């Protein structure tokens, strides 16, 4: 893993609010659990500067619950990378123990476990709790306003929706009410596609199908296509498809890879007109994180650019592996036809409008999402990323080198995350 540190000029330092006073939406405020928060360090601190700031800190072990099933899982990049960098940069003052899979708390109880100290850091999935996180649920629905492509749209949607999340009233309050400190408040994850036992390209294909869904928005999208949705966690989906309890699953390409869905549902469909609402998540801290000295909170937060990069690395690798698995299984990869794509887009626009009417997000939410998508498509292109083919050919041109994503991750951290650094 790269331990590359960020170095910012005076202008960026000013953008980071003030190191002497907290700013709205910052990821912690040093020692919230009591005691002296201690001195912080400037953005771009070296290992030596971190070590000096943490010299008087007692060693601490933090428990991180990962979504990966094991250290060998394709989704393990984020947690393994964070453990490596934090332990090295802290000079051993901070140790991270990784609990793979939801072994400590199920996804709907991660926030409770963060509050009572069973978990200190975690990847959580707020769309499973729409009543507790209505603003997050609305933003997850808004991800459907983007289309789908193997690389460019992946990078675009994740950066754009993170930007929109930082500007969404109520989102950070909802985290705070549940005792959660968002380090990456919105991670759009990889594309959500349909994995089916039979090809689904037209509205007639979809009509009457039973589909596993993971959010309210995907339920409404499914119904608009003429299908019936049923709520399953992704860990239950393989068996449901295998037993023909459901005909399709709406799933991220990463989750489909992790659970081997190509074996039982080898027919993938997607739309470039609109996307299915993504299975968005967030990387968060709990009481144990907030009780750390300020410099320790900052050290962990300063790794969020790499954590974001490793999330994209896992997403893209998961997509590449899924395409290869589908080819091996003799499956198909099809774009939904224009009529189905138009129905999906219309349904998505209606879902976001309903969220606005319900007060989950502001009236400008759709415009803000569309503006952020346009902005980040341009930035992604300027950084040199391009789709060199479609999903079928993605394994041929996918660059698995994590350093290829570093310019993108640096841009996301510098332009979006830095302002919310603990202070």
Secondary structure, 3 states (H helix, E strand, C coil): CCCCCCCCCHHHHHHCCECCECCCCCCCCCCCCCCCCCCCCCCCCCHHHHHHHCCCCCCEEEEEEECCCCCCCHHHHHHHHHHHHHHHHCCCCEEEEEEECCCCCCHHHHHHHHHHCCCCEEEECHHHHCCCCHHHHHHHHHHHHCCCCCCHHHHHHHHHHHHHHHCCCCHHHHHHHCCCEEEEEEECCCCEEEEECCCCCCHHHHCCCEEEECCHHHHHHHHHCCCEEEECCHHHHHHHHHCCCCCEEEEEHHHHHHHCHHHCCCEEEECCCCCCCCCCEEEEECHHHHCCCHHHHHHHHCCHHHHHHHHHHHHHHHHHHHHHHHHHCCCEEEECCHHHHHHHHHHHHHHHHHHHHCCCCCCCHHHHHHHHHHHHHHHHHHCCCCCCCCCCCHHHHCCCCHHHHHHHHHHHHHHHHHHHCCC
